[in-house]
Amino acid sequence: MGADAHAGGDAGAAPSGPDRDPGLQPERTRLAWRRTTLSGTVAAVLAGKTALHGGATPATVVTTALCCALWLAFLAIAHDRIRTLASANRPRALTPPYATAAALCTVALAVCGALLVL
């Protein structure tokens, strides 16, 4: 296959290199990270409200502090990922440790929020 086949605009050829059109997929991914961060923010704020208005028992204070710590950890992961998606033409893949940490923070935050409600 010569250079003429590639110059002819082969419709089946996948774009490669820095000429990639990122399209809307990175934007949708950034918005998903932001929505999840906002959900965690709401859970942390409601945990604080529950601790202040429901009577501050030691268990409530510890659970609220854990919610805030989990929220901060997820916020750091999400901010790094959003920045990566915004800056690169071809962003690097999310590594398994970051993905695992983000998932664990999200699930743990939901569990802490549920414990405070009960």
C-alpha positions as CSV (number, residue, x, y, z in Angstrom):
1,M,0.0,0.0,0.0
2,G,1.6,3.2,-1.1
3,A,1.4,6.8,0.1
4,D,-1.3,7.5,-2.5
5,A,-3.8,5.2,-0.6
6,H,-3.4,7.3,2.6
7,A,-3.5,10.6,0.8
8,G,-6.8,9.7,-1.0
9,G,-8.8,10.2,2.2
10,D,-9.6,6.5,3.1
11,A,-12.8,6.7,5.1
12,G,-12.0,3.6,7.0
13,A,-8.6,4.8,8.3
14,A,-8.5,5.9,11.9
15,P,-6.8,9.2,12.6
16,S,-3.6,9.0,14.5
17,G,-1.1,11.3,16.1
18,P,-1.7,14.8,17.3
19,D,-4.3,15.5,14.5
20,R,-7.0,13.7,16.5
21,D,-10.3,15.6,16.8
22,P,-11.2,15.2,20.5
23,G,-14.9,15.7,19.8
24,L,-17.3,15.9,22.7
25,Q,-16.1,12.8,24.5
26,P,-13.5,14.5,26.7
27,E,-16.1,17.3,27.5
28,R,-18.6,14.7,28.6
29,T,-16.0,13.0,30.7
30,R,-15.0,16.3,32.4
31,L,-18.7,17.0,33.1
32,A,-19.2,13.6,34.6
33,W,-16.2,14.2,36.9
34,R,-17.7,17.6,37.9
35,R,-21.1,16.1,38.6
36,T,-19.7,13.4,40.8
37,T,-17.6,16.0,42.6
38,L,-20.8,18.1,43.1
39,S,-22.6,15.0,44.5
40,G,-19.8,14.4,46.9
41,T,-19.9,18.0,48.0
42,V,-23.6,17.8,48.7
43,A,-23.0,14.6,50.8
44,A,-20.2,16.3,52.8
45,V,-22.2,19.4,53.4
46,L,-25.3,17.4,54.5
47,A,-23.1,15.3,56.8
48,G,-21.9,18.5,58.4
49,K,-25.4,19.8,58.7
50,T,-26.5,16.5,60.3
51,A,-23.7,16.6,62.8
52,L,-24.4,20.2,63.8
53,H,-28.2,20.0,64.0
54,G,-28.8,16.4,65.1
55,G,-26.6,16.5,68.2
56,A,-22.9,16.1,68.0
57,T,-22.1,12.6,69.2
58,P,-18.6,11.3,68.8
59,A,-19.8,8.8,66.2
60,T,-21.4,11.6,64.2
61,V,-18.4,13.8,64.4
62,V,-16.1,11.0,63.2
63,T,-18.4,10.1,60.4
64,T,-18.6,13.7,59.3
65,A,-14.8,14.1,59.4
66,L,-14.5,10.9,57.3
67,C,-17.0,12.3,54.8
68,C,-15.0,15.5,54.5
69,A,-11.7,13.6,54.1
70,L,-13.2,11.3,51.4
71,W,-14.6,14.3,49.6
72,L,-11.2,16.0,49.6
73,A,-9.5,12.9,48.3
74,F,-12.0,12.5,45.5
75,L,-11.8,16.2,44.7
76,A,-8.0,15.9,44.3
77,I,-8.4,12.9,42.0
78,A,-11.2,14.6,40.0
79,H,-9.3,17.9,39.7
80,D,-6.2,16.1,38.3
81,R,-8.3,14.2,35.8
82,I,-10.2,17.2,34.7
83,R,-7.0,19.1,34.2
84,T,-5.5,16.2,32.2
85,L,-8.5,16.0,29.9
86,A,-8.5,19.7,29.3
87,S,-4.8,20.1,28.6
88,A,-3.9,17.2,26.3
89,N,-4.8,16.6,22.7
90,R,-4.7,12.9,23.5
91,P,-5.2,12.6,27.3
92,R,-3.5,9.7,29.0
93,A,-5.7,6.9,30.3
94,L,-6.9,6.9,33.8
95,T,-4.6,4.5,35.7
96,P,-6.2,1.6,37.7
97,P,-5.0,3.0,41.1
98,Y,-6.6,6.3,40.4
99,A,-9.8,4.7,39.2
100,T,-9.9,2.4,42.2
101,A,-9.3,5.3,44.6
102,A,-12.1,7.3,43.0
103,A,-14.5,4.5,43.1
104,L,-13.7,3.7,46.7
105,C,-14.0,7.3,47.8
106,T,-17.4,7.6,46.0
107,V,-18.8,4.4,47.6
108,A,-17.4,5.2,51.0
109,L,-18.9,8.7,50.9
110,A,-22.3,7.2,50.0
111,V,-22.0,4.7,52.9
112,C,-21.0,7.5,55.4
113,G,-23.9,9.6,54.2
114,A,-26.3,6.7,54.7
115,L,-25.0,6.0,58.2
116,L,-25.6,9.7,59.1
117,V,-29.1,9.5,57.9
118,L,-29.9,6.3,59.9
